Amino acid sequence: MTPFHEVLFPLDVALKSAGGPERRTEIVTFGSGREQRNARWADSRRRYDAGYGIKTLEALQAVVAFFEERRGQLTGFRWRDRLDHSSAAPGHPPSPLDQGIGTGDGVTANYQLVKTYGAGFAPYTRAITKPVAGSVRIAVGGVELTSGVSVDTTTGVVTFPAAHLPPPGAAVTAGYQFDVPVRFDTDYLEVDLSAFAAGAIPKIPVVEIRG
């Protein structure tokens, strides 16, 4: 199994860092000037630079220690994306009706947490595998469940007990906060303390781990 530590990257640094989603598109331009575009990746992948969030020597030392404990690129960890870490709209707390995660059939017990982006043309559904413990709220048929259902915070799988499976046709919805599974995208951290003292930003790349 690929090593992964269920530990959050220093939050004060992550929330001040830069980054966002990346996609891979292949563009072929013909002699006529027309072009053909093809998506090489079915899913987007987040990239971040933790260096932008480091403002003090203490924060830099904390990140170096975190890097060493993860053994560079070897071990994954959790990252809090300031822009995108909730099922709800910006400024609103998670609601059990935020995201549809399936429709009951009276048989299925396991449902994967997902988040859907867009609505009008080609919505994109992203699997959420690292929900924040204690933040997940589940509803079936519009009614929030307060007991019985379990959530695996290491996979994002919601499990219903056999006696309380969602009935046929019932919408299964969820609200939650979540982290992004990532790893360092380098095995070498080059830090020039004289440049850092002068205001230079160290480059510390972090990339999402896709299952």
C-alpha atoms as an extended CHARMM CRD file, in Angstrom:
* protein
*
       211  EXT
         1         1  MET       CA              0.0000000000        0.0000000000        0.0000000000  PROA      1               0.0000000000
         2         2  THR       CA              1.2600000000        3.4800000000       -0.8690000000  PROA      2               0.0000000000
         3         3  PRO       CA              2.2080000000        5.2600000000        2.3890000000  PROA      3               0.0000000000
         4         4  PHE       CA             -0.2470000000        7.9040000000        3.5830000000  PROA      4               0.0000000000
         5         5  HSD       CA             -0.3900000000        9.7250000000        6.8970000000  PROA      5               0.0000000000
         6         6  GLU       CA             -3.7930000000       11.0070000000        8.0410000000  PROA      6               0.0000000000
         7         7  VAL       CA             -2.2340000000       14.2570000000        9.2100000000  PROA      7               0.0000000000
         8         8  LEU       CA             -2.9910000000       17.8050000000        8.1130000000  PROA      8               0.0000000000
         9         9  PHE       CA             -0.2640000000       19.9880000000        6.6130000000  PROA      9               0.0000000000
        10        10  PRO       CA              0.3490000000       23.0690000000        8.8400000000  PROA      10              0.0000000000
        11        11  LEU       CA             -2.9240000000       24.9280000000        8.4210000000  PROA      11              0.0000000000
        12        12  ASP       CA             -1.5790000000       28.4600000000        8.7980000000  PROA      12              0.0000000000
        13        13  VAL       CA              0.7840000000       27.8310000000        5.8690000000  PROA      13              0.0000000000
        14        14  ALA       CA             -1.6960000000       25.9760000000        3.6360000000  PROA      14              0.0000000000
        15        15  LEU       CA             -4.3490000000       28.6840000000        3.8980000000  PROA      15              0.0000000000
        16        16  LYS       CA             -1.8930000000       31.3100000000        2.6070000000  PROA      16              0.0000000000
        17        17  SER       CA             -0.4820000000       29.1910000000       -0.2160000000  PROA      17              0.0000000000
        18        18  ALA       CA             -1.1360000000       29.3750000000       -3.9600000000  PROA      18              0.0000000000
        19        19  GLY       CA             -2.5870000000       26.7270000000       -6.2240000000  PROA      19              0.0000000000
        20        20  GLY       CA             -5.6470000000       25.2160000000       -7.8490000000  PROA      20              0.0000000000
        21        21  PRO       CA             -6.9390000000       22.6000000000      -10.2950000000  PROA      21              0.0000000000
        22        22  GLU       CA             -4.9620000000       21.4210000000      -13.3080000000  PROA      22              0.0000000000
        23        23  ARG       CA             -6.1910000000       19.5760000000      -16.3850000000  PROA      23              0.0000000000
        24        24  ARG       CA             -4.3840000000       18.0440000000      -19.3380000000  PROA      24              0.0000000000
        25        25  THR       CA             -5.7480000000       18.9230000000      -22.7830000000  PROA      25              0.0000000000
        26        26  GLU       CA             -4.2140000000       17.8380000000      -26.0790000000  PROA      26              0.0000000000
        27        27  ILE       CA             -4.7170000000       20.3480000000      -28.9070000000  PROA      27              0.0000000000
        28        28  VAL       CA             -4.0570000000       19.3920000000      -32.5310000000  PROA      28              0.0000000000
        29        29  THR       CA             -3.9970000000       22.2800000000      -35.0230000000  PROA      29              0.0000000000
        30        30  PHE       CA             -4.6060000000       21.4180000000      -38.6680000000  PROA      30              0.0000000000
        31        31  GLY       CA             -3.2000000000       23.1940000000      -41.7120000000  PROA      31              0.0000000000
        32        32  SER       CA             -6.5370000000       24.9340000000      -42.2190000000  PROA      32              0.0000000000
        33        33  GLY       CA             -6.2280000000       26.5500000000      -38.8070000000  PROA      33              0.0000000000
        34        34  ARG       CA             -8.9620000000       24.4080000000      -37.3060000000  PROA      34              0.0000000000
        35        35  GLU       CA             -8.1680000000       22.5280000000      -34.1480000000  PROA      35              0.0000000000
        36        36  GLN       CA             -9.1780000000       19.3700000000      -32.3300000000  PROA      36              0.0000000000
        37        37  ARG       CA             -9.1400000000       19.3130000000      -28.5350000000  PROA      37              0.0000000000
        38        38  ASN       CA             -9.0300000000       16.1090000000      -26.4810000000  PROA      38              0.0000000000
        39        39  ALA       CA             -9.0460000000       15.6810000000      -22.7220000000  PROA      39              0.0000000000
        40        40  ARG       CA             -6.1030000000       13.5100000000      -21.6720000000  PROA      40              0.0000000000
        41        41  TRP       CA             -7.3130000000       13.3350000000      -18.0740000000  PROA      41              0.0000000000
        42        42  ALA       CA            -10.8310000000       12.4370000000      -16.9920000000  PROA      42              0.0000000000
        43        43  ASP       CA            -10.2780000000       14.1260000000      -13.6290000000  PROA      43              0.0000000000
        44        44  SER       CA             -8.5840000000       17.3430000000      -12.6280000000  PROA      44              0.0000000000
        45        45  ARG       CA             -5.5890000000       17.3660000000      -10.3050000000  PROA      45              0.0000000000
        46        46  ARG       CA             -4.7790000000       20.0480000000       -7.7360000000  PROA      46              0.0000000000
        47        47  ARG       CA             -1.3430000000       21.6110000000       -7.4640000000  PROA      47              0.0000000000
        48        48  TYR       CA             -0.1460000000       23.9810000000       -4.7750000000  PROA      48              0.0000000000
        49        49  ASP       CA              2.9760000000       25.8740000000       -3.7790000000  PROA      49              0.0000000000
        50        50  ALA       CA              3.3340000000       25.9340000000       -0.0010000000  PROA      50              0.0000000000
        51        51  GLY       CA              6.1660000000       28.4540000000       -0.2420000000  PROA      51              0.0000000000
        52        52  TYR       CA              3.7310000000       31.3520000000       -0.6260000000  PROA      52              0.0000000000
        53        53  GLY       CA              2.3170000000       30.6160000000        2.8250000000  PROA      53              0.0000000000
        54        54  ILE       CA              5.6370000000       30.7460000000        4.6600000000  PROA      54              0.0000000000
        55        55  LYS       CA              6.1670000000       34.1560000000        6.2310000000  PROA      55              0.0000000000
        56        56  THR       CA              8.3500000000       33.3700000000        9.2630000000  PROA      56              0.0000000000
        57        57  LEU       CA             11.4140000000       31.2810000000       10.0410000000  PROA      57              0.0000000000
        58        58  GLU       CA              9.3340000000       29.2790000000       12.5240000000  PROA      58              0.0000000000
        59        59  ALA       CA              6.8360000000       28.3450000000        9.7970000000  PROA      59              0.0000000000
        60        60  LEU       CA              9.6820000000       27.3780000000        7.4750000000  PROA      60              0.0000000000
        61        61  GLN       CA             11.1960000000       25.1140000000       10.1270000000  PROA      61              0.0000000000
        62        62  ALA       CA              7.8020000000       23.5000000000       10.7370000000  PROA      62              0.0000000000
        63        63  VAL       CA              7.4140000000       22.7270000000        7.0240000000  PROA      63              0.0000000000
        64        64  VAL       CA             10.9290000000       21.2840000000        6.8050000000  PROA      64              0.0000000000
        65        65  ALA       CA             10.1610000000       19.0120000000        9.7710000000  PROA      65              0.0000000000
        66        66  PHE       CA              6.8870000000       17.9730000000        8.1140000000  PROA      66              0.0000000000
        67        67  PHE       CA              8.7500000000       17.2610000000        4.8600000000  PROA      67              0.0000000000
        68        68  GLU       CA             11.3140000000       15.1040000000        6.6460000000  PROA      68              0.0000000000
        69        69  GLU       CA              8.6700000000       13.1010000000        8.4880000000  PROA      69              0.0000000000
        70        70  ARG       CA              6.8790000000       12.3960000000        5.2080000000  PROA      70              0.0000000000
        71        71  ARG       CA             10.2320000000       11.3520000000        3.6330000000  PROA      71              0.0000000000
        72        72  GLY       CA              9.8020000000       13.8210000000        0.7770000000  PROA      72              0.0000000000
        73        73  GLN       CA              7.5620000000       12.4660000000       -1.9960000000  PROA      73              0.0000000000
        74        74  LEU       CA              7.1710000000        9.0580000000       -0.3670000000  PROA      74              0.0000000000
        75        75  THR       CA              4.2420000000        9.6340000000        1.9790000000  PROA      75              0.0000000000
        76        76  GLY       CA              0.9750000000       11.4030000000        1.3140000000  PROA      76              0.0000000000
        77        77  PHE       CA             -0.8620000000       13.6940000000        3.7220000000  PROA      77              0.0000000000
        78        78  ARG       CA             -3.9160000000       15.9580000000        4.0270000000  PROA      78              0.0000000000
        79        79  TRP       CA             -4.0450000000       19.4900000000        2.6380000000  PROA      79              0.0000000000
        80        80  ARG       CA             -6.7060000000       22.1190000000        3.3510000000  PROA      80              0.0000000000
        81        81  ASP       CA             -7.5780000000       24.0690000000        0.1900000000  PROA      81              0.0000000000
        82        82  ARG       CA             -8.7050000000       27.5310000000        1.2470000000  PROA      82              0.0000000000
        83        83  LEU       CA            -10.6780000000       28.0140000000       -1.9750000000  PROA      83              0.0000000000
        84        84  ASP       CA            -12.4250000000       24.6490000000       -2.0350000000  PROA      84              0.0000000000
        85        85  HSD       CA            -12.8760000000       22.6590000000        1.1860000000  PROA      85              0.0000000000
        86        86  SER       CA            -16.6360000000       22.4970000000        1.7070000000  PROA      86              0.0000000000
        87        87  SER       CA            -19.7120000000       21.0070000000        0.0610000000  PROA      87              0.0000000000
        88        88  ALA       CA            -21.5920000000       24.2530000000        0.6430000000  PROA      88              0.0000000000
        89        89  ALA       CA            -21.5740000000       27.5530000000       -1.2050000000  PROA      89              0.0000000000
        90        90  PRO       CA            -18.9780000000       30.0820000000        0.0200000000  PROA      90              0.0000000000
        91        91  GLY       CA            -19.9390000000       31.6520000000        3.3260000000  PROA      91              0.0000000000
        92        92  HSD       CA            -22.4340000000       28.9320000000        4.2410000000  PROA      92              0.0000000000
        93        93  PRO       CA            -22.0120000000       25.9750000000        6.6320000000  PROA      93              0.0000000000
        94        94  PRO       CA            -22.3970000000       22.4310000000        5.2570000000  PROA      94              0.0000000000
        95        95  SER       CA            -25.9920000000       21.2330000000        4.9630000000  PROA      95              0.0000000000
        96        96  PRO       CA            -27.0900000000       17.5830000000        4.6310000000  PROA      96              0.0000000000
        97        97  LEU       CA            -28.7640000000       18.5830000000        1.3500000000  PROA      97              0.0000000000
        98        98  ASP       CA            -25.6730000000       20.0940000000       -0.3200000000  PROA      98              0.0000000000
        99        99  GLN       CA            -24.5590000000       17.2850000000       -2.6230000000  PROA      99              0.0000000000
       100       100  GLY       CA            -26.3250000000       14.3010000000       -4.1360000000  PROA      100             0.0000000000
       101       101  ILE       CA            -24.3030000000       11.1440000000       -3.6100000000  PROA      101             0.0000000000
       102       102  GLY       CA            -26.7390000000        8.5670000000       -4.9280000000  PROA      102             0.0000000000
       103       103  THR       CA            -30.2590000000        7.2050000000       -5.1150000000  PROA      103             0.0000000000
       104       104  GLY       CA            -31.4770000000        4.4320000000       -2.8550000000  PROA      104             0.0000000000
       105       105  ASP       CA            -32.4640000000        1.0440000000       -4.2560000000  PROA      105             0.0000000000
       106       106  GLY       CA            -33.1070000000       -0.8650000000       -1.0410000000  PROA      106             0.0000000000
       107       107  VAL       CA            -29.9480000000       -2.9310000000       -1.5990000000  PROA      107             0.0000000000
       108       108  THR       CA            -26.9140000000       -0.6400000000       -1.7770000000  PROA      108             0.0000000000
       109       109  ALA       CA            -25.2850000000        0.0980000000        1.5860000000  PROA      109             0.0000000000
       110       110  ASN       CA            -22.1900000000        2.0730000000        0.5300000000  PROA      110             0.0000000000
       111       111  TYR       CA            -22.1450000000        5.5090000000       -1.0940000000  PROA      111             0.0000000000
       112       112  GLN       CA            -19.0750000000        7.5450000000       -2.0560000000  PROA      112             0.0000000000
       113       113  LEU       CA            -19.0030000000       11.2070000000       -1.0640000000  PROA      113             0.0000000000
       114       114  VAL       CA            -18.7880000000       13.3890000000       -4.1630000000  PROA      114             0.0000000000
       115       115  LYS       CA            -18.9120000000       17.0630000000       -5.0760000000  PROA      115             0.0000000000
       116       116  THR       CA            -20.4110000000       18.2830000000       -8.3490000000  PROA      116             0.0000000000
       117       117  TYR       CA            -19.1390000000       21.3880000000      -10.1340000000  PROA      117             0.0000000000
       118       118  GLY       CA            -21.3500000000       23.2160000000      -12.6200000000  PROA      118             0.0000000000
       119       119  ALA       CA            -24.8990000000       22.4310000000      -13.6580000000  PROA      119             0.0000000000
       120       120  GLY       CA            -25.8640000000       23.7550000000      -17.0680000000  PROA      120             0.0000000000
       121       121  PHE       CA            -23.6280000000       22.1370000000      -19.6830000000  PROA      121             0.0000000000
       122       122  ALA       CA            -21.2520000000       19.4010000000      -18.5290000000  PROA      122             0.0000000000
       123       123  PRO       CA            -21.1990000000       19.0530000000      -14.7210000000  PROA      123             0.0000000000
       124       124  TYR       CA            -18.0490000000       17.5090000000      -13.2970000000  PROA      124             0.0000000000
       125       125  THR       CA            -18.3310000000       15.1180000000      -10.3470000000  PROA      125             0.0000000000
       126       126  ARG       CA            -15.3190000000       14.7540000000       -8.0850000000  PROA      126             0.0000000000
       127       127  ALA       CA            -14.8810000000       11.9420000000       -5.5590000000  PROA      127             0.0000000000
       128       128  ILE       CA            -14.2450000000       13.2360000000       -2.0330000000  PROA      128             0.0000000000
       129       129  THR       CA            -12.0010000000       10.7760000000       -0.1970000000  PROA      129             0.0000000000
       130       130  LYS       CA            -10.7880000000       12.7770000000        2.8100000000  PROA      130             0.0000000000
       131       131  PRO       CA            -13.7830000000       14.2810000000        4.6440000000  PROA      131             0.0000000000
       132       132  VAL       CA            -13.0750000000       16.1080000000        7.8810000000  PROA      132             0.0000000000
       133       133  ALA       CA            -14.0240000000       13.9990000000       10.9050000000  PROA      133             0.0000000000
       134       134  GLY       CA            -17.2270000000       15.1770000000       12.5540000000  PROA      134             0.0000000000
       135       135  SER       CA            -18.2440000000       17.4240000000        9.6540000000  PROA      135             0.0000000000
       136       136  VAL       CA            -20.2930000000       14.9840000000        7.5490000000  PROA      136             0.0000000000
       137       137  ARG       CA            -24.0800000000       15.2990000000        7.5560000000  PROA      137             0.0000000000
       138       138  ILE       CA            -26.2580000000       12.7770000000        5.6990000000  PROA      138             0.0000000000
       139       139  ALA       CA            -29.8810000000       12.9080000000        4.6000000000  PROA      139             0.0000000000
       140       140  VAL       CA            -32.1590000000       10.3870000000        2.8980000000  PROA      140             0.0000000000
       141       141  GLY       CA            -35.2330000000       11.6500000000        1.1190000000  PROA      141             0.0000000000
       142       142  GLY       CA            -34.5550000000       15.1390000000        2.4720000000  PROA      142             0.0000000000
       143       143  VAL       CA            -34.5200000000       14.0370000000        6.1140000000  PROA      143             0.0000000000
       144       144  GLU       CA            -31.2470000000       14.2900000000        8.0220000000  PROA      144             0.0000000000
       145       145  LEU       CA            -30.0480000000       11.1630000000        9.8120000000  PROA      145             0.0000000000
       146       146  THR       CA            -28.6980000000       11.6270000000       13.3140000000  PROA      146             0.0000000000
       147       147  SER       CA            -27.5770000000        8.0480000000       13.9740000000  PROA      147             0.0000000000
       148       148  GLY       CA            -26.9320000000        4.6890000000       12.3490000000  PROA      148             0.0000000000
       149       149  VAL       CA            -24.9290000000        5.7810000000        9.3140000000  PROA      149             0.0000000000
       150       150  SER       CA            -21.1130000000        5.6370000000        9.4230000000  PROA      150             0.0000000000
       151       151  VAL       CA            -18.4900000000        7.5540000000        7.4580000000  PROA      151             0.0000000000
       152       152  ASP       CA            -14.9580000000        6.3720000000        6.7280000000  PROA      152             0.0000000000
       153       153  THR       CA            -12.8720000000        9.5560000000        6.8910000000  PROA      153             0.0000000000
       154       154  THR       CA             -9.9610000000        7.8330000000        5.1010000000  PROA      154             0.0000000000
       155       155  THR       CA            -11.9730000000        6.9320000000        1.9800000000  PROA      155             0.0000000000
       156       156  GLY       CA            -15.0980000000        9.1030000000        2.0150000000  PROA      156             0.0000000000
       157       157  VAL       CA            -17.3960000000        6.0600000000        1.8930000000  PROA      157             0.0000000000
       158       158  VAL       CA            -20.7460000000        6.3850000000        3.6760000000  PROA      158             0.0000000000
       159       159  THR       CA            -22.1780000000        3.0880000000        4.9750000000  PROA      159             0.0000000000
       160       160  PHE       CA            -25.7670000000        2.3900000000        6.0200000000  PROA      160             0.0000000000
       161       161  PRO       CA            -26.6230000000       -0.5320000000        8.3190000000  PROA      161             0.0000000000
       162       162  ALA       CA            -28.5600000000       -3.4240000000        6.7540000000  PROA      162             0.0000000000
       163       163  ALA       CA            -31.7140000000       -2.5030000000        8.6550000000  PROA      163             0.0000000000
       164       164  HSD       CA            -31.7070000000        1.0900000000        7.3860000000  PROA      164             0.0000000000
       165       165  LEU       CA            -30.7550000000        0.9620000000        3.7100000000  PROA      165             0.0000000000
       166       166  PRO       CA            -32.0190000000        3.9120000000        1.6350000000  PROA      166             0.0000000000
       167       167  PRO       CA            -35.3360000000        2.8380000000        0.0480000000  PROA      167             0.0000000000
       168       168  PRO       CA            -35.8060000000        2.7080000000       -3.7230000000  PROA      168             0.0000000000
       169       169  GLY       CA            -35.9500000000        6.1530000000       -5.2990000000  PROA      169             0.0000000000
       170       170  ALA       CA            -34.8650000000        8.0480000000       -2.1760000000  PROA      170             0.0000000000
       171       171  ALA       CA            -32.2440000000       10.7440000000       -2.7710000000  PROA      171             0.0000000000
       172       172  VAL       CA            -29.1070000000       10.2720000000       -0.6640000000  PROA      172             0.0000000000
       173       173  THR       CA            -27.4390000000       13.6270000000        0.0070000000  PROA      173             0.0000000000
       174       174  ALA       CA            -24.5350000000       14.8960000000        2.0870000000  PROA      174             0.0000000000
       175       175  GLY       CA            -22.7990000000       17.9680000000        3.4000000000  PROA      175             0.0000000000
       176       176  TYR       CA            -19.2320000000       18.0510000000        4.6870000000  PROA      176             0.0000000000
       177       177  GLN       CA            -15.8730000000       19.7330000000        4.8820000000  PROA      177             0.0000000000
       178       178  PHE       CA            -12.9420000000       17.9650000000        3.2800000000  PROA      178             0.0000000000
       179       179  ASP       CA             -9.2060000000       17.8750000000        2.7300000000  PROA      179             0.0000000000
       180       180  VAL       CA             -7.2310000000       17.0160000000       -0.4050000000  PROA      180             0.0000000000
       181       181  PRO       CA             -4.9200000000       13.9660000000       -0.3950000000  PROA      181             0.0000000000
       182       182  VAL       CA             -1.5240000000       15.2340000000       -1.5460000000  PROA      182             0.0000000000
       183       183  ARG       CA              2.2080000000       14.5990000000       -1.4750000000  PROA      183             0.0000000000
       184       184  PHE       CA              5.2840000000       16.7560000000       -1.9110000000  PROA      184             0.0000000000
       185       185  ASP       CA              6.2370000000       17.0260000000       -5.5700000000  PROA      185             0.0000000000
       186       186  THR       CA              9.9690000000       17.1100000000       -4.8510000000  PROA      186             0.0000000000
       187       187  ASP       CA             12.5290000000       15.1820000000       -2.8540000000  PROA      187             0.0000000000
       188       188  TYR       CA             14.7180000000       18.2580000000       -2.4070000000  PROA      188             0.0000000000
       189       189  LEU       CA             13.8620000000       21.4490000000       -0.5510000000  PROA      189             0.0000000000
       190       190  GLU       CA             16.2900000000       24.1980000000       -1.4830000000  PROA      190             0.0000000000
       191       191  VAL       CA             16.1570000000       26.9470000000        1.1230000000  PROA      191             0.0000000000
       192       192  ASP       CA             18.4420000000       29.9840000000        0.9750000000  PROA      192             0.0000000000
       193       193  LEU       CA             18.0810000000       31.6820000000        4.3450000000  PROA      193             0.0000000000
       194       194  SER       CA             19.7400000000       34.8950000000        3.1750000000  PROA      194             0.0000000000
       195       195  ALA       CA             17.2710000000       35.1520000000        0.3000000000  PROA      195             0.0000000000
       196       196  PHE       CA             14.3920000000       34.2210000000        2.6180000000  PROA      196             0.0000000000
       197       197  ALA       CA             15.3660000000       37.0330000000        4.9890000000  PROA      197             0.0000000000
       198       198  ALA       CA             15.3100000000       39.3990000000        2.0140000000  PROA      198             0.0000000000
       199       199  GLY       CA             11.7540000000       38.3970000000        1.1350000000  PROA      199             0.0000000000
       200       200  ALA       CA             12.3090000000       35.6200000000       -1.4230000000  PROA      200             0.0000000000
       201       201  ILE       CA              9.7020000000       32.8580000000       -1.4390000000  PROA      201             0.0000000000
       202       202  PRO       CA             10.9920000000       29.2620000000       -1.2370000000  PROA      202             0.0000000000
       203       203  LYS       CA              9.4070000000       26.8940000000       -3.7620000000  PROA      203             0.0000000000
       204       204  ILE       CA              7.6840000000       23.9650000000       -2.0630000000  PROA      204             0.0000000000
       205       205  PRO       CA              5.4890000000       22.1410000000       -4.6260000000  PROA      205             0.0000000000
       206       206  VAL       CA              2.6180000000       19.9290000000       -3.4920000000  PROA      206             0.0000000000
       207       207  VAL       CA              0.4590000000       17.8040000000       -5.8100000000  PROA      207             0.0000000000
       208       208  GLU       CA             -2.8380000000       15.9510000000       -5.3650000000  PROA      208             0.0000000000
       209       209  ILE       CA             -2.7850000000       12.1580000000       -5.1620000000  PROA      209             0.0000000000
       210       210  ARG       CA             -5.4110000000       10.6350000000       -7.4010000000  PROA      210             0.0000000000
       211       211  GLY       CA             -6.7060000000        7.1610000000       -6.7370000000  PROA      211             0.0000000000
